[in-house]
Amino acid sequence: MADTIGLVGDGDDVDLLQAIEQSFQVRFGDETTRWSTIGDLHQALVARIAPGSGPDLRARIAGPTPSGARCAS
């Protein structure tokens, strides 16, 4: 099983991050060098999306919650 999604080395990783930053109007900066999983990216994105920015955008990005749990707002 591969431990990466194969984006590093040819600029695809930079293109992906730039597209995400542009789409969500966020900036990640140098912290990306410390990420090792897509979960790290996901956490950083959720942390930057302001509550109330569009119809339930933060909740949609955060993903499903366990049964009975509530999303923090």
mmCIF file as Biopython writes it, N, C-alpha, C and O atoms, coordinates in Angstrom:
data_model
#
loop_
_atom_site.group_PDB
_atom_site.id
_atom_site.type_symbol
_atom_site.label_atom_id
_atom_site.label_alt_id
_atom_site.label_comp_id
_atom_site.label_asym_id
_atom_site.label_entity_id
_atom_site.label_seq_id
_atom_site.pdbx_PDB_ins_code
_atom_site.Cartn_x
_atom_site.Cartn_y
_atom_site.Cartn_z
_atom_site.occupancy
_atom_site.B_iso_or_equiv
_atom_site.auth_seq_id
_atom_site.auth_asym_id
_atom_site.pdbx_PDB_model_num
ATOM 1   N N  . MET A ? 1  ? 0.838   -1.180 0.000   1.0 0.0 1  A 1 
ATOM 2   C CA . MET A ? 1  ? 0.000   0.000  0.000   1.0 0.0 1  A 1 
ATOM 3   C C  . MET A ? 1  ? 0.881   1.241  0.000   1.0 0.0 1  A 1 
ATOM 4   O O  . MET A ? 1  ? 1.823   1.333  0.787   1.0 0.0 1  A 1 
ATOM 5   N N  . ALA A ? 2  ? 0.588   2.177  -0.859  1.0 0.0 2  A 1 
ATOM 6   C CA . ALA A ? 2  ? 1.371   3.408  -0.959  1.0 0.0 2  A 1 
ATOM 7   C C  . ALA A ? 2  ? 1.099   4.312  0.240   1.0 0.0 2  A 1 
ATOM 8   O O  . ALA A ? 2  ? -0.011  4.343  0.770   1.0 0.0 2  A 1 
ATOM 9   N N  . ASP A ? 3  ? 2.136   5.052  0.662   1.0 0.0 3  A 1 
ATOM 10  C CA . ASP A ? 3  ? 1.947   5.974  1.776   1.0 0.0 3  A 1 
ATOM 11  C C  . ASP A ? 3  ? 1.814   7.421  1.316   1.0 0.0 3  A 1 
ATOM 12  O O  . ASP A ? 3  ? 1.786   8.330  2.146   1.0 0.0 3  A 1 
ATOM 13  N N  . THR A ? 4  ? 1.733   7.643  0.029   1.0 0.0 4  A 1 
ATOM 14  C CA . THR A ? 4  ? 1.479   8.983  -0.519  1.0 0.0 4  A 1 
ATOM 15  C C  . THR A ? 4  ? 0.496   8.851  -1.679  1.0 0.0 4  A 1 
ATOM 16  O O  . THR A ? 4  ? 0.206   7.752  -2.152  1.0 0.0 4  A 1 
ATOM 17  N N  . ILE A ? 5  ? -0.003  9.998  -2.120  1.0 0.0 5  A 1 
ATOM 18  C CA . ILE A ? 5  ? -0.890  9.968  -3.282  1.0 0.0 5  A 1 
ATOM 19  C C  . ILE A ? 5  ? -0.142  10.350 -4.560  1.0 0.0 5  A 1 
ATOM 20  O O  . ILE A ? 5  ? -0.757  10.557 -5.606  1.0 0.0 5  A 1 
ATOM 21  N N  . GLY A ? 6  ? 1.184   10.444 -4.470  1.0 0.0 6  A 1 
ATOM 22  C CA . GLY A ? 6  ? 1.999   10.623 -5.656  1.0 0.0 6  A 1 
ATOM 23  C C  . GLY A ? 6  ? 1.999   12.020 -6.253  1.0 0.0 6  A 1 
ATOM 24  O O  . GLY A ? 6  ? 2.174   12.164 -7.463  1.0 0.0 6  A 1 
ATOM 25  N N  . LEU A ? 7  ? 1.809   13.040 -5.452  1.0 0.0 7  A 1 
ATOM 26  C CA . LEU A ? 7  ? 1.778   14.386 -5.997  1.0 0.0 7  A 1 
ATOM 27  C C  . LEU A ? 7  ? 3.127   15.102 -5.908  1.0 0.0 7  A 1 
ATOM 28  O O  . LEU A ? 7  ? 3.356   16.066 -6.639  1.0 0.0 7  A 1 
ATOM 29  N N  . VAL A ? 8  ? 4.001   14.660 -5.049  1.0 0.0 8  A 1 
ATOM 30  C CA . VAL A ? 8  ? 5.256   15.370 -4.799  1.0 0.0 8  A 1 
ATOM 31  C C  . VAL A ? 8  ? 6.257   15.119 -5.913  1.0 0.0 8  A 1 
ATOM 32  O O  . VAL A ? 8  ? 6.404   13.995 -6.393  1.0 0.0 8  A 1 
ATOM 33  N N  . GLY A ? 9  ? 6.939   16.176 -6.315  1.0 0.0 9  A 1 
ATOM 34  C CA . GLY A ? 9  ? 8.037   16.009 -7.248  1.0 0.0 9  A 1 
ATOM 35  C C  . GLY A ? 9  ? 7.852   16.662 -8.597  1.0 0.0 9  A 1 
ATOM 36  O O  . GLY A ? 9  ? 8.833   17.058 -9.225  1.0 0.0 9  A 1 
ATOM 37  N N  . ASP A ? 10 ? 6.637   16.784 -9.055  1.0 0.0 10 A 1 
ATOM 38  C CA . ASP A ? 10 ? 6.452   17.364 -10.384 1.0 0.0 10 A 1 
ATOM 39  C C  . ASP A ? 10 ? 5.607   18.630 -10.365 1.0 0.0 10 A 1 
ATOM 40  O O  . ASP A ? 10 ? 5.189   19.113 -11.418 1.0 0.0 10 A 1 
ATOM 41  N N  . GLY A ? 11 ? 5.355   19.167 -9.185  1.0 0.0 11 A 1 
ATOM 42  C CA . GLY A ? 11 ? 4.599   20.406 -9.077  1.0 0.0 11 A 1 
ATOM 43  C C  . GLY A ? 11 ? 3.113   20.225 -8.860  1.0 0.0 11 A 1 
ATOM 44  O O  . GLY A ? 11 ? 2.401   21.194 -8.596  1.0 0.0 11 A 1 
ATOM 45  N N  . ASP A ? 12 ? 2.633   18.992 -8.969  1.0 0.0 12 A 1 
ATOM 46  C CA . ASP A ? 12 ? 1.204   18.756 -8.760  1.0 0.0 12 A 1 
ATOM 47  C C  . ASP A ? 12 ? 0.776   19.131 -7.343  1.0 0.0 12 A 1 
ATOM 48  O O  . ASP A ? 12 ? -0.337  19.617 -7.137  1.0 0.0 12 A 1 
ATOM 49  N N  . ASP A ? 13 ? 1.661   18.906 -6.365  1.0 0.0 13 A 1 
ATOM 50  C CA . ASP A ? 13 ? 1.326   19.244 -4.977  1.0 0.0 13 A 1 
ATOM 51  C C  . ASP A ? 13 ? 1.119   20.743 -4.820  1.0 0.0 13 A 1 
ATOM 52  O O  . ASP A ? 13 ? 0.200   21.177 -4.126  1.0 0.0 13 A 1 
ATOM 53  N N  . VAL A ? 14 ? 1.968   21.529 -5.459  1.0 0.0 14 A 1 
ATOM 54  C CA . VAL A ? 14 ? 1.846   22.985 -5.398  1.0 0.0 14 A 1 
ATOM 55  C C  . VAL A ? 14 ? 0.577   23.435 -6.114  1.0 0.0 14 A 1 
ATOM 56  O O  . VAL A ? 14 ? -0.146  24.301 -5.622  1.0 0.0 14 A 1 
ATOM 57  N N  . ASP A ? 15 ? 0.311   22.851 -7.264  1.0 0.0 15 A 1 
ATOM 58  C CA . ASP A ? 15 ? -0.904  23.189 -8.015  1.0 0.0 15 A 1 
ATOM 59  C C  . ASP A ? 15 ? -2.153  22.884 -7.200  1.0 0.0 15 A 1 
ATOM 60  O O  . ASP A ? 15 ? -3.095  23.676 -7.183  1.0 0.0 15 A 1 
ATOM 61  N N  . LEU A ? 16 ? -2.162  21.745 -6.528  1.0 0.0 16 A 1 
ATOM 62  C CA . LEU A ? 16 ? -3.313  21.361 -5.716  1.0 0.0 16 A 1 
ATOM 63  C C  . LEU A ? 16 ? -3.523  22.352 -4.575  1.0 0.0 16 A 1 
ATOM 64  O O  . LEU A ? 16 ? -4.641  22.821 -4.360  1.0 0.0 16 A 1 
ATOM 65  N N  . LEU A ? 17 ? -2.467  22.671 -3.850  1.0 0.0 17 A 1 
ATOM 66  C CA . LEU A ? 17 ? -2.589  23.615 -2.732  1.0 0.0 17 A 1 
ATOM 67  C C  . LEU A ? 17 ? -3.037  24.997 -3.205  1.0 0.0 17 A 1 
ATOM 68  O O  . LEU A ? 17 ? -3.868  25.635 -2.558  1.0 0.0 17 A 1 
ATOM 69  N N  . GLN A ? 18 ? -2.496  25.455 -4.314  1.0 0.0 18 A 1 
ATOM 70  C CA . GLN A ? 18 ? -2.908  26.754 -4.850  1.0 0.0 18 A 1 
ATOM 71  C C  . GLN A ? 18 ? -4.386  26.740 -5.248  1.0 0.0 18 A 1 
ATOM 72  O O  . GLN A ? 18 ? -5.098  27.718 -5.022  1.0 0.0 18 A 1 
ATOM 73  N N  . ALA A ? 19 ? -4.840  25.653 -5.831  1.0 0.0 19 A 1 
ATOM 74  C CA . ALA A ? 19 ? -6.250  25.549 -6.216  1.0 0.0 19 A 1 
ATOM 75  C C  . ALA A ? 19 ? -7.159  25.558 -4.989  1.0 0.0 19 A 1 
ATOM 76  O O  . ALA A ? 19 ? -8.215  26.190 -4.998  1.0 0.0 19 A 1 
ATOM 77  N N  . ILE A ? 20 ? -6.744  24.854 -3.932  1.0 0.0 20 A 1 
ATOM 78  C CA . ILE A ? 20 ? -7.538  24.832 -2.702  1.0 0.0 20 A 1 
ATOM 79  C C  . ILE A ? 20 ? -7.552  26.221 -2.071  1.0 0.0 20 A 1 
ATOM 80  O O  . ILE A ? 20 ? -8.604  26.706 -1.654  1.0 0.0 20 A 1 
ATOM 81  N N  . GLU A ? 21 ? -6.382  26.862 -2.000  1.0 0.0 21 A 1 
ATOM 82  C CA . GLU A ? 21 ? -6.316  28.214 -1.431  1.0 0.0 21 A 1 
ATOM 83  C C  . GLU A ? 21 ? -7.214  29.179 -2.205  1.0 0.0 21 A 1 
ATOM 84  O O  . GLU A ? 21 ? -7.922  29.988 -1.606  1.0 0.0 21 A 1 
ATOM 85  N N  . GLN A ? 22 ? -7.184  29.092 -3.512  1.0 0.0 22 A 1 
ATOM 86  C CA . GLN A ? 22 ? -8.001  29.978 -4.343  1.0 0.0 22 A 1 
ATOM 87  C C  . GLN A ? 22 ? -9.486  29.657 -4.192  1.0 0.0 22 A 1 
ATOM 88  O O  . GLN A ? 22 ? -10.308 30.566 -4.079  1.0 0.0 22 A 1 
ATOM 89  N N  . SER A ? 23 ? -9.827  28.398 -4.190  1.0 0.0 23 A 1 
ATOM 90  C CA . SER A ? 23 ? -11.232 28.003 -4.107  1.0 0.0 23 A 1 
ATOM 91  C C  . SER A ? 23 ? -11.871 28.421 -2.793  1.0 0.0 23 A 1 
ATOM 92  O O  . SER A ? 23 ? -13.025 28.847 -2.762  1.0 0.0 23 A 1 
ATOM 93  N N  . PHE A ? 24 ? -11.105 28.293 -1.696  1.0 0.0 24 A 1 
ATOM 94  C CA . PHE A ? 24 ? -11.665 28.572 -0.377  1.0 0.0 24 A 1 
ATOM 95  C C  . PHE A ? 24 ? -11.214 29.922 0.185   1.0 0.0 24 A 1 
ATOM 96  O O  . PHE A ? 24 ? -11.560 30.285 1.309   1.0 0.0 24 A 1 
ATOM 97  N N  . GLN A ? 25 ? -10.438 30.658 -0.615  1.0 0.0 25 A 1 
ATOM 98  C CA . GLN A ? 25 ? -9.941  31.973 -0.217  1.0 0.0 25 A 1 
ATOM 99  C C  . GLN A ? 25 ? -9.235  31.916 1.135   1.0 0.0 25 A 1 
ATOM 100 O O  . GLN A ? 25 ? -9.552  32.673 2.053   1.0 0.0 25 A 1 
ATOM 101 N N  . VAL A ? 26 ? -8.271  30.999 1.235   1.0 0.0 26 A 1 
ATOM 102 C CA . VAL A ? 26 ? -7.458  30.825 2.435   1.0 0.0 26 A 1 
ATOM 103 C C  . VAL A ? 26 ? -5.988  30.808 2.021   1.0 0.0 26 A 1 
ATOM 104 O O  . VAL A ? 26 ? -5.671  30.691 0.837   1.0 0.0 26 A 1 
ATOM 105 N N  . ARG A ? 27 ? -5.101  30.925 2.995   1.0 0.0 27 A 1 
ATOM 106 C CA . ARG A ? 27 ? -3.660  30.788 2.769   1.0 0.0 27 A 1 
ATOM 107 C C  . ARG A ? 27 ? -3.100  29.857 3.827   1.0 0.0 27 A 1 
ATOM 108 O O  . ARG A ? 27 ? -3.437  29.971 5.005   1.0 0.0 27 A 1 
ATOM 109 N N  . PHE A ? 28 ? -2.244  28.936 3.405   1.0 0.0 28 A 1 
ATOM 110 C CA . PHE A ? 28 ? -1.669  27.974 4.327   1.0 0.0 28 A 1 
ATOM 111 C C  . PHE A ? 28 ? -0.256  28.340 4.778   1.0 0.0 28 A 1 
ATOM 112 O O  . PHE A ? 28 ? 0.104   28.064 5.923   1.0 0.0 28 A 1 
ATOM 113 N N  . GLY A ? 29 ? 0.540   28.940 3.929   1.0 0.0 29 A 1 
ATOM 114 C CA . GLY A ? 29 ? 1.898   29.315 4.308   1.0 0.0 29 A 1 
ATOM 115 C C  . GLY A ? 29 ? 2.826   28.118 4.446   1.0 0.0 29 A 1 
ATOM 116 O O  . GLY A ? 29 ? 2.624   27.073 3.828   1.0 0.0 29 A 1 
ATOM 117 N N  . ASP A ? 30 ? 3.853   28.300 5.279   1.0 0.0 30 A 1 
ATOM 118 C CA . ASP A ? 30 ? 4.902   27.289 5.425   1.0 0.0 30 A 1 
ATOM 119 C C  . ASP A ? 30 ? 4.483   26.064 6.213   1.0 0.0 30 A 1 
ATOM 120 O O  . ASP A ? 30 ? 5.207   25.068 6.228   1.0 0.0 30 A 1 
ATOM 121 N N  . GLU A ? 31 ? 3.333   26.110 6.868   1.0 0.0 31 A 1 
ATOM 122 C CA . GLU A ? 31 ? 2.911   24.953 7.660   1.0 0.0 31 A 1 
ATOM 123 C C  . GLU A ? 31 ? 2.736   23.700 6.806   1.0 0.0 31 A 1 
ATOM 124 O O  . GLU A ? 31 ? 2.763   22.587 7.329   1.0 0.0 31 A 1 
ATOM 125 N N  . THR A ? 32 ? 2.558   23.872 5.511   1.0 0.0 32 A 1 
ATOM 126 C CA . THR A ? 32 ? 2.348   22.715 4.641   1.0 0.0 32 A 1 
ATOM 127 C C  . THR A ? 32 ? 3.535   21.761 4.656   1.0 0.0 32 A 1 
ATOM 128 O O  . THR A ? 32 ? 3.376   20.573 4.377   1.0 0.0 32 A 1 
ATOM 129 N N  . THR A ? 33 ? 4.715   22.263 4.978   1.0 0.0 33 A 1 
ATOM 130 C CA . THR A ? 33 ? 5.895   21.395 5.015   1.0 0.0 33 A 1 
ATOM 131 C C  . THR A ? 33 ? 5.831   20.402 6.173   1.0 0.0 33 A 1 
ATOM 132 O O  . THR A ? 33 ? 6.551   19.404 6.169   1.0 0.0 33 A 1 
ATOM 133 N N  . ARG A ? 34 ? 4.980   20.663 7.162   1.0 0.0 34 A 1 
ATOM 134 C CA . ARG A ? 34 ? 4.844   19.767 8.312   1.0 0.0 34 A 1 
ATOM 135 C C  . ARG A ? 34 ? 3.709   18.756 8.134   1.0 0.0 34 A 1 
ATOM 136 O O  . ARG A ? 34 ? 3.557   17.858 8.962   1.0 0.0 34 A 1 
ATOM 137 N N  . TRP A ? 35 ? 2.928   18.882 7.093   1.0 0.0 35 A 1 
ATOM 138 C CA . TRP A ? 35 ? 1.814   17.961 6.870   1.0 0.0 35 A 1 
ATOM 139 C C  . TRP A ? 35 ? 2.344   16.649 6.307   1.0 0.0 35 A 1 
ATOM 140 O O  . TRP A ? 35 ? 3.278   16.626 5.505   1.0 0.0 35 A 1 
ATOM 141 N N  . SER A ? 36 ? 1.730   15.566 6.745   1.0 0.0 36 A 1 
ATOM 142 C CA . SER A ? 36 ? 2.115   14.273 6.181   1.0 0.0 36 A 1 
ATOM 143 C C  . SER A ? 36 ? 0.916   13.492 5.658   1.0 0.0 36 A 1 
ATOM 144 O O  . SER A ? 36 ? 1.087   12.467 4.997   1.0 0.0 36 A 1 
ATOM 145 N N  . THR A ? 37 ? -0.300  13.968 5.948   1.0 0.0 37 A 1 
ATOM 146 C CA . THR A ? 37 ? -1.496  13.262 5.470   1.0 0.0 37 A 1 
ATOM 147 C C  . THR A ? 37 ? -2.512  14.254 4.917   1.0 0.0 37 A 1 
ATOM 148 O O  . THR A ? 37 ? -2.414  15.458 5.154   1.0 0.0 37 A 1 
ATOM 149 N N  . ILE A ? 38 ? -3.470  13.741 4.192   1.0 0.0 38 A 1 
ATOM 150 C CA . ILE A ? 38 ? -4.560  14.580 3.708   1.0 0.0 38 A 1 
ATOM 151 C C  . ILE A ? 38 ? -5.396  15.076 4.883   1.0 0.0 38 A 1 
ATOM 152 O O  . ILE A ? 38 ? -6.046  16.118 4.797   1.0 0.0 38 A 1 
ATOM 153 N N  . GLY A ? 39 ? -5.374  14.324 5.979   1.0 0.0 39 A 1 
ATOM 154 C CA . GLY A ? 39 ? -6.063  14.749 7.192   1.0 0.0 39 A 1 
ATOM 155 C C  . GLY A ? 39 ? -5.480  16.041 7.750   1.0 0.0 39 A 1 
ATOM 156 O O  . GLY A ? 39 ? -6.212  16.875 8.281   1.0 0.0 39 A 1 
ATOM 157 N N  . ASP A ? 40 ? -4.164  16.210 7.633   1.0 0.0 40 A 1 
ATOM 158 C CA . ASP A ? 40 ? -3.520  17.455 8.070   1.0 0.0 40 A 1 
ATOM 159 C C  . ASP A ? 40 ? -4.031  18.637 7.244   1.0 0.0 40 A 1 
ATOM 160 O O  . ASP A ? 40 ? -4.325  19.704 7.783   1.0 0.0 40 A 1 
ATOM 161 N N  . LEU A ? 41 ? -4.129  18.433 5.946   1.0 0.0 41 A 1 
ATOM 162 C CA . LEU A ? 41 ? -4.682  19.466 5.064   1.0 0.0 41 A 1 
ATOM 163 C C  . LEU A ? 41 ? -6.126  19.762 5.439   1.0 0.0 41 A 1 
ATOM 164 O O  . LEU A ? 41 ? -6.524  20.923 5.532   1.0 0.0 41 A 1 
ATOM 165 N N  . HIS A ? 42 ? -6.897  18.727 5.651   1.0 0.0 42 A 1 
ATOM 166 C CA . HIS A ? 42 ? -8.307  18.887 6.001   1.0 0.0 42 A 1 
ATOM 167 C C  . HIS A ? 42 ? -8.464  19.693 7.289   1.0 0.0 42 A 1 
ATOM 168 O O  . HIS A ? 42 ? -9.281  20.613 7.340   1.0 0.0 42 A 1 
ATOM 169 N N  . GLN A ? 43 ? -7.703  19.367 8.319   1.0 0.0 43 A 1 
ATOM 170 C CA . GLN A ? 43 ? -7.781  20.089 9.586   1.0 0.0 43 A 1 
ATOM 171 C C  . GLN A ? 43 ? -7.427  21.555 9.408   1.0 0.0 43 A 1 
ATOM 172 O O  . GLN A ? 43 ? -8.092  22.425 9.969   1.0 0.0 43 A 1 
ATOM 173 N N  . ALA A ? 44 ? -6.392  21.835 8.640   1.0 0.0 44 A 1 
ATOM 174 C CA . ALA A ? 44 ? -5.987  23.223 8.406   1.0 0.0 44 A 1 
ATOM 175 C C  . ALA A ? 44 ? -7.067  23.985 7.644   1.0 0.0 44 A 1 
ATOM 176 O O  . ALA A ? 44 ? -7.324  25.152 7.942   1.0 0.0 44 A 1 
ATOM 177 N N  . LEU A ? 45 ? -7.695  23.348 6.674   1.0 0.0 45 A 1 
ATOM 178 C CA . LEU A ? 45 ? -8.747  23.989 5.900   1.0 0.0 45 A 1 
ATOM 179 C C  . LEU A ? 45 ? -9.958  24.292 6.773   1.0 0.0 45 A 1 
ATOM 180 O O  . LEU A ? 45 ? -10.488 25.402 6.735   1.0 0.0 45 A 1 
ATOM 181 N N  . VAL A ? 46 ? -10.392 23.324 7.548   1.0 0.0 46 A 1 
ATOM 182 C CA . VAL A ? 46 ? -11.542 23.524 8.433   1.0 0.0 46 A 1 
ATOM 183 C C  . VAL A ? 46 ? -11.258 24.655 9.425   1.0 0.0 46 A 1 
ATOM 184 O O  . VAL A ? 46 ? -12.141 25.461 9.717   1.0 0.0 46 A 1 
ATOM 185 N N  . ALA A ? 47 ? -10.033 24.715 9.940   1.0 0.0 47 A 1 
ATOM 186 C CA . ALA A ? 47 ? -9.676  25.749 10.911  1.0 0.0 47 A 1 
ATOM 187 C C  . ALA A ? 47 ? -9.737  27.151 10.307  1.0 0.0 47 A 1 
ATOM 188 O O  . ALA A ? 47 ? -9.951  28.128 11.025  1.0 0.0 47 A 1 
ATOM 189 N N  . ARG A ? 48 ? -9.549  27.253 8.997   1.0 0.0 48 A 1 
ATOM 190 C CA . ARG A ? 48 ? -9.529  28.567 8.350   1.0 0.0 48 A 1 
ATOM 191 C C  . ARG A ? 48 ? -10.888 29.024 7.827   1.0 0.0 48 A 1 
ATOM 192 O O  . ARG A ? 48 ? -11.067 30.202 7.517   1.0 0.0 48 A 1 
ATOM 193 N N  . ILE A ? 49 ? -11.821 28.124 7.729   1.0 0.0 49 A 1 
ATOM 194 C CA . ILE A ? 49 ? -13.126 28.501 7.201   1.0 0.0 49 A 1 
ATOM 195 C C  . ILE A ? 49 ? -13.924 29.134 8.329   1.0 0.0 49 A 1 
ATOM 196 O O  . ILE A ? 49 ? -14.230 28.489 9.332   1.0 0.0 49 A 1 
ATOM 197 N N  . ALA A ? 50 ? -14.248 30.381 8.153   1.0 0.0 50 A 1 
ATOM 198 C CA . ALA A ? 50 ? -14.965 31.121 9.197   1.0 0.0 50 A 1 
ATOM 199 C C  . ALA A ? 50 ? -16.400 30.640 9.312   1.0 0.0 50 A 1 
ATOM 200 O O  . ALA A ? 50 ? -17.062 30.377 8.308   1.0 0.0 50 A 1 
ATOM 201 N N  . PRO A ? 51 ? -16.881 30.526 10.560  1.0 0.0 51 A 1 
ATOM 202 C CA . PRO A ? 51 ? -18.295 30.198 10.741  1.0 0.0 51 A 1 
ATOM 203 C C  . PRO A ? 51 ? -19.162 31.240 10.033  1.0 0.0 51 A 1 
ATOM 204 O O  . PRO A ? 51 ? -18.874 32.436 10.093  1.0 0.0 51 A 1 
ATOM 205 N N  . GLY A ? 52 ? -20.201 30.793 9.377   1.0 0.0 52 A 1 
ATOM 206 C CA . GLY A ? 52 ? -21.099 31.709 8.680   1.0 0.0 52 A 1 
ATOM 207 C C  . GLY A ? 52 ? -20.642 32.070 7.281   1.0 0.0 52 A 1 
ATOM 208 O O  . GLY A ? 52 ? -21.254 32.927 6.644   1.0 0.0 52 A 1 
ATOM 209 N N  . SER A ? 53 ? -19.590 31.446 6.782   1.0 0.0 53 A 1 
ATOM 210 C CA . SER A ? 53 ? -19.124 31.764 5.434   1.0 0.0 53 A 1 
ATOM 211 C C  . SER A ? 53 ? -19.844 30.877 4.425   1.0 0.0 53 A 1 
ATOM 212 O O  . SER A ? 53 ? -19.354 29.818 4.032   1.0 0.0 53 A 1 
ATOM 213 N N  . GLY A ? 54 ? -20.987 31.330 4.032   1.0 0.0 54 A 1 
ATOM 214 C CA . GLY A ? 54 ? -21.774 30.581 3.066   1.0 0.0 54 A 1 
ATOM 215 C C  . GLY A ? 54 ? -22.679 29.586 3.758   1.0 0.0 54 A 1 
ATOM 216 O O  . GLY A ? 54 ? -22.511 29.309 4.946   1.0 0.0 54 A 1 
ATOM 217 N N  . PRO A ? 55 ? -23.627 29.053 3.033   1.0 0.0 55 A 1 
ATOM 218 C CA . PRO A ? 55 ? -24.601 28.133 3.623   1.0 0.0 55 A 1 
ATOM 219 C C  . PRO A ? 55 ? -23.950 26.820 4.061   1.0 0.0 55 A 1 
ATOM 220 O O  . PRO A ? 55 ? -23.692 25.934 3.247   1.0 0.0 55 A 1 
ATOM 221 N N  . ASP A ? 56 ? -23.696 26.722 5.343   1.0 0.0 56 A 1 
ATOM 222 C CA . ASP A ? 56 ? -23.151 25.500 5.939   1.0 0.0 56 A 1 
ATOM 223 C C  . ASP A ? 56 ? -21.829 25.031 5.324   1.0 0.0 56 A 1 
ATOM 224 O O  . ASP A ? 56 ? -21.537 23.835 5.338   1.0 0.0 56 A 1 
ATOM 225 N N  . LEU A ? 57 ? -21.034 25.947 4.790   1.0 0.0 57 A 1 
ATOM 226 C CA . LEU A ? 57 ? -19.774 25.562 4.158   1.0 0.0 57 A 1 
ATOM 227 C C  . LEU A ? 57 ? -18.856 24.860 5.145   1.0 0.0 57 A 1 
ATOM 228 O O  . LEU A ? 57 ? -18.282 23.818 4.829   1.0 0.0 57 A 1 
ATOM 229 N N  . ARG A ? 58 ? -18.717 25.416 6.319   1.0 0.0 58 A 1 
ATOM 230 C CA . ARG A ? 58 ? -17.823 24.813 7.309   1.0 0.0 58 A 1 
ATOM 231 C C  . ARG A ? 58 ? -18.289 23.396 7.665   1.0 0.0 58 A 1 
ATOM 232 O O  . ARG A ? 58 ? -17.467 22.487 7.784   1.0 0.0 58 A 1 
ATOM 233 N N  . ALA A ? 59 ? -19.585 23.206 7.832   1.0 0.0 59 A 1 
ATOM 234 C CA . ALA A ? 59 ? -20.107 21.880 8.178   1.0 0.0 59 A 1 
ATOM 235 C C  . ALA A ? 59 ? -19.874 20.890 7.039   1.0 0.0 59 A 1 
ATOM 236 O O  . ALA A ? 59 ? -19.554 19.729 7.291   1.0 0.0 59 A 1 
ATOM 237 N N  . ARG A ? 60 ? -20.029 21.328 5.802   1.0 0.0 60 A 1 
ATOM 238 C CA . ARG A ? 60 ? -19.813 20.435 4.666   1.0 0.0 60 A 1 
ATOM 239 C C  . ARG A ? 60 ? -18.352 20.031 4.562   1.0 0.0 60 A 1 
ATOM 240 O O  . ARG A ? 60 ? -18.052 18.882 4.237   1.0 0.0 60 A 1 
ATOM 241 N N  . ILE A ? 61 ? -17.438 20.959 4.833   1.0 0.0 61 A 1 
ATOM 242 C CA . ILE A ? 61 ? -16.012 20.653 4.762   1.0 0.0 61 A 1 
ATOM 243 C C  . ILE A ? 61 ? -15.610 19.758 5.923   1.0 0.0 61 A 1 
ATOM 244 O O  . ILE A ? 61 ? -14.789 18.856 5.758   1.0 0.0 61 A 1 
ATOM 245 N N  . ALA A ? 62 ? -16.180 20.000 7.087   1.0 0.0 62 A 1 
ATOM 246 C CA . ALA A ? 62 ? -15.830 19.230 8.282   1.0 0.0 62 A 1 
ATOM 247 C C  . ALA A ? 62 ? -16.237 17.768 8.140   1.0 0.0 62 A 1 
ATOM 248 O O  . ALA A ? 62 ? -15.613 16.891 8.737   1.0 0.0 62 A 1 
ATOM 249 N N  . GLY A ? 63 ? -17.261 17.501 7.369   1.0 0.0 63 A 1 
ATOM 250 C CA . GLY A ? 63 ? -17.680 16.131 7.143   1.0 0.0 63 A 1 
ATOM 251 C C  . GLY A ? 63 ? -18.683 15.659 8.173   1.0 0.0 63 A 1 
ATOM 252 O O  . GLY A ? 63 ? -19.089 16.411 9.059   1.0 0.0 63 A 1 
ATOM 253 N N  . PRO A ? 64 ? -19.073 14.410 8.045   1.0 0.0 64 A 1 
ATOM 254 C CA . PRO A ? 64 ? -20.092 13.871 8.956   1.0 0.0 64 A 1 
ATOM 255 C C  . PRO A ? 64 ? -19.556 13.742 10.380  1.0 0.0 64 A 1 
ATOM 256 O O  . PRO A ? 64 ? -18.359 13.556 10.597  1.0 0.0 64 A 1 
ATOM 257 N N  . THR A ? 65 ? -20.450 13.842 11.322  1.0 0.0 65 A 1 
ATOM 258 C CA . THR A ? 65 ? -20.090 13.657 12.722  1.0 0.0 65 A 1 
ATOM 259 C C  . THR A ? 65 ? -20.647 12.329 13.201  1.0 0.0 65 A 1 
ATOM 260 O O  . THR A ? 65 ? -21.619 11.828 12.636  1.0 0.0 65 A 1 
ATOM 261 N N  . PRO A ? 66 ? -20.047 11.748 14.239  1.0 0.0 66 A 1 
ATOM 262 C CA . PRO A ? 66 ? -20.581 10.496 14.763  1.0 0.0 66 A 1 
ATOM 263 C C  . PRO A ? 66 ? -22.023 10.677 15.218  1.0 0.0 66 A 1 
ATOM 264 O O  . PRO A ? 66 ? -22.424 11.775 15.604  1.0 0.0 66 A 1 
ATOM 265 N N  . SER A ? 67 ? -22.785 9.623  15.173  1.0 0.0 67 A 1 
ATOM 266 C CA . SER A ? 67 ? -24.184 9.677  15.556  1.0 0.0 67 A 1 
ATOM 267 C C  . SER A ? 67 ? -24.346 10.292 16.938  1.0 0.0 67 A 1 
ATOM 268 O O  . SER A ? 67 ? -23.705 9.869  17.900  1.0 0.0 67 A 1 
ATOM 269 N N  . GLY A ? 68 ? -25.214 11.299 17.023  1.0 0.0 68 A 1 
ATOM 270 C CA . GLY A ? 68 ? -25.490 11.960 18.297  1.0 0.0 68 A 1 
ATOM 271 C C  . GLY A ? 68 ? -24.551 13.109 18.603  1.0 0.0 68 A 1 
ATOM 272 O O  . GLY A ? 68 ? -24.817 13.872 19.531  1.0 0.0 68 A 1 
ATOM 273 N N  . ALA A ? 69 ? -23.465 13.265 17.862  1.0 0.0 69 A 1 
ATOM 274 C CA . ALA A ? 69 ? -22.523 14.356 18.113  1.0 0.0 69 A 1 
ATOM 275 C C  . ALA A ? 69 ? -22.961 15.595 17.357  1.0 0.0 69 A 1 
ATOM 276 O O  . ALA A ? 69 ? -23.691 15.510 16.370  1.0 0.0 69 A 1 
ATOM 277 N N  . ARG A ? 70 ? -22.515 16.727 17.821  1.0 0.0 70 A 1 
ATOM 278 C CA . ARG A ? 70 ? -22.825 17.989 17.144  1.0 0.0 70 A 1 
ATOM 279 C C  . ARG A ? 70 ? -21.556 18.670 16.721  1.0 0.0 70 A 1 
ATOM 280 O O  . ARG A ? 70 ? -20.533 18.582 17.399  1.0 0.0 70 A 1 
ATOM 281 N N  . CYS A ? 71 ? -21.623 19.360 15.583  1.0 0.0 71 A 1 
ATOM 282 C CA . CYS A ? 71 ? -20.474 20.136 15.103  1.0 0.0 71 A 1 
ATOM 283 C C  . CYS A ? 71 ? -20.376 21.407 15.928  1.0 0.0 71 A 1 
ATOM 284 O O  . CYS A ? 71 ? -21.389 22.023 16.258  1.0 0.0 71 A 1 
ATOM 285 N N  . ALA A ? 72 ? -19.153 21.796 16.258  1.0 0.0 72 A 1 
ATOM 286 C CA . ALA A ? 72 ? -18.961 23.085 16.939  1.0 0.0 72 A 1 
ATOM 287 C C  . ALA A ? 72 ? -19.154 24.194 15.915  1.0 0.0 72 A 1 
ATOM 288 O O  . ALA A ? 72 ? -18.755 24.060 14.758  1.0 0.0 72 A 1 
ATOM 289 N N  . SER A ? 73 ? -19.760 25.270 16.341  1.0 0.0 73 A 1 
ATOM 290 C CA . SER A ? 73 ? -19.948 26.382 15.400  1.0 0.0 73 A 1 
ATOM 291 C C  . SER A ? 73 ? -19.331 27.639 15.900  1.0 0.0 73 A 1 
ATOM 292 O O  . SER A ? 73 ? -19.399 28.669 15.229  1.0 0.0 73 A 1 
#
